Structures are given as C-alpha cells and as structure tokens.
Amino acid sequence: MKQFLQDYNMVFAMAAVGCLTIMMKSIAAIVYYKLICQAEQMVSTQNKYMKVLSGKITASYKLERKIHNIPCMVDKSMYNMRFFGISAAGWKNVGIYGILAVLAVLASCLLLGVYFHMPYEWHALTGLSAVAVIALLATSEMLFQIHKKYRLLKLQITDYLENVLQPKLEKEYLYPEEKKKYQNEYFENEGQKEQQDEAAASMEDLKLFEEFVDEYLAD
C-alpha cells in the first residue's frame, strides 16, 4: 500500500474523478439544453414528463379542482424527470458530488500518508493536486452553467403552466360563464364596429354624390 501511495496513484485517482465529473457536467449541459428547447414549446412538446405534467393539471381542472401551487408541482416533476437514472434536479449537483468525491479521496490519502509516515513533499504535492482539481471543477461551472440552465428550465415550465395553461383552463372549466360573456361582448362590439363602419362609408358616398350633383348643376 505504501508503494501505491509513493507512486502518486491517489493523485491520479483524484484527477480521474475530476475528468469524470467534467464529462458528466457536459452531458448535463446537453440534457438541460434539450429540455429547455422542449420547454419553450410546451404546447407541442414531445417530452413525456412535460406532457404528463400538463396532463395532470388539465385533468385536475376538468374535475373542477383548482391548482394553487404550480411551482411545487414543477419541483416534484424535476425529481421524477430522469436521464440515465439521475433526476433532472440531481444533474445540477454533479459538480458538487465531484468535489466531495475529490475531498474524500484527499482525506483518505492524507490519513494513509500519516499512517505510513510519508514525507512532507508528498503531502504538499497531494494537497496541491486536490486544490487544482477542485479549482478546475469550479471553473467548469462557469463554462457549462449547469445551475443557470436548471433555473431557466424551471422558469420556462412554470411560466407556461402559470401564465398560459392555467388561465386557459380556469376560463374553460371553472368560469365558463365569464368566457361566454366575454365572447358575447366581443362579437357585439365587433358587430357595432362593422355597423359604424358601414354607416360612415354610406355618409362618405352620400357626400361625394352631393358634391357631384352640385358641380353638375353649376355647369
């Protein structure tokens, strides 16, 4: 085991954890990007999780039950939305899990180093390696912006459900009389406007005819 430590294999293990974490963060960025594109078109989305969420809300309103906390439903849906066995909410913490794994390897490494009386230089190099890997993981967050994509995804879904779908379902299933009243007022106003336009057009034609007659009699 001491030879294993002397060959800096634990440092290589931390580097491997860092590389694996960055690879998973790149996958998470692609997954979130595709989900955001689907969320921007929730009306015609092909994502089964988003369709199920919209279907649950629609079914609730068909039963005349109002939804009071859509953000809570979205949060729950994000935990049910899974890719490669990991929930959409879990993908955003891949970087944190990677940093914790590196710290766990570092702690084990330092404890074994103390047990086997490894030299100071070995401890220093191991600690600096861990710091470098953690710094790289933290920097990768600026590149992939996983947490920002996660918040944007939630915002897109919540915005559609709260500001588009919910008002539509409320008018259709909870307050149908208001919808009918609005439609009647709309068509009544449209009819009045058409009558006014026709009257104005008739007055304009009459005015032109009178001007023509005046000019003809003057000649």
Secondary structure, DSSP 4 states (H G I P E B T S, - for coil): -HHHHHTTHHHHHHHHHHHHHHHHHHHHHHHHHHHHHHHTTGGG---HHHHHHHHHHHHHHHTT---S-HHHHHHHHHHH-EETTEEHHHHTTHHHHHHHHHHHHHHHHHHHHHHTT--HHHHHHHHHHHHHHHHHHHHHHHHH-HHHHHHHHHHHHHHHIIIIIHHHHIIIII-HHHHHHHHHHHHHHHHHHHHHHHHHHHHHHHHHHHHHHHHHHH-
